[in-house]
């Protein structure tokens, strides 16, 4: 059993690794991979994002998360910039994911038609 102090040290070490990994990247791309996201098709979306990010050397870190809380909009991809801004893309397909990477990550242009703001109106 670890002591509370040991667990705090482990947490700090893990957080430093994440921070170091993000320092040279412009964006963090997060794919919702809870049960609802996976059922809606998030796995092929995540695979496409990982493949194209690697292939084109996009300036982003790709991660996955659990429930985002908006099941009706799955698959969801959130893009966080260095300034703390967040863009939420909804009903993402692998094809839309490619366009999001090209426009938002490569060219710094949000694709408004794929965001939650355009769908929720």
N, C-alpha and C positions, 0 to 999 in steps of 0.2 A: 504494500500500500504506500502510495506517495503522500508526503506531507503537503499541506496547503502551500507552503513556501516552494516546494519542488514543482508543484503544478503551476504556480505563478511564474517561475523561471522558465518552464517549458512554454508557457503561453507567450511570454515576452520574446523568446527565441523564435517562435513560429511567426509572430507578428513582424519581427525584423526581417525575416526571410521574405515575407509577402511584400513589405515595403521596398526592399532592395529590388525585387523582381519588377515592381511597378515603376521604378524611378525613370527608366529610359523609354517608357511607353506613353503614348498620348491618350490612349483609351483603355477602358476595361469593359469587355463584352461579357455579359452574364446571361446564360440561357436557363430558363426555368425547367427543371427536370424532376418535378414531383410527379406523382402518379397521373394527375390530370394532364400535365404537359407531355409526358411520354405517350399517353393514350392519344393525344391530339397530334402527335408527330414531331415532338421535340428532338428525338434522337437523330433523325436524318438532318435536322437543322443544325444541331451541334456538330455533327460530323462534317457537314459542308463548311461551317465556319472554321473549324480547326484545320481542315485540309487547305482551304484557300488562304487562311492567315499564314500558314507555313509556306505555301507555294509562292505567295506574292510578298512575303515578309512585311505584312502590315504592322503598323506600330500600335499593337494592342495585346493585352493579356486576355485570354479566353478562359472563363470559369463557368461552373454550373452552380445552381442553387436549388433549394427545395421550393416549397410553395411560395408564390409571389402574392397569392390571394385574389387573383382575377381569373379564375378558371374558365370563364366564358370566352376569354380572349386568347387562350392558349393556341399554339405555342407562343411564348413571350420571350423577347430578347431585349435586354436593357443595355444601353450604352452609357457609360459614365465617363466624363472627361476629367482632366486634371483639376479643373476649377470646381468640381463637385456637381456639375450639371448632369442631369439624367434625361435620356430620351427612351421612352418605352415603345417598342415596336410590337405589334400584335398580329395574330393570325399569320405568323411567319412560316413560310415554306422554304425549302432549300433554295429555290430560285430567288425568292425575295431576300433571303440571307445573303446571297451573292451580290445582289444590287445594293443592299445596305452596306456591305463591306466596301464596295467600290465607291459609293457616293459618300457615306458618312466617315468611314475610317480612312480611306485613301484621300478623298477630296474635301473633307470637313463640311459636307453638305447634308443636312438632315433630310431624309425622305419623308416629308410630312404626310403623304398619302398612306403610309404604312404605320403611322403612330396612333397611339390610343386616342389622341386629341381628335383625329379625323374620323375615327370609328365611333366614338362615344357621342357625337353630335346628334 
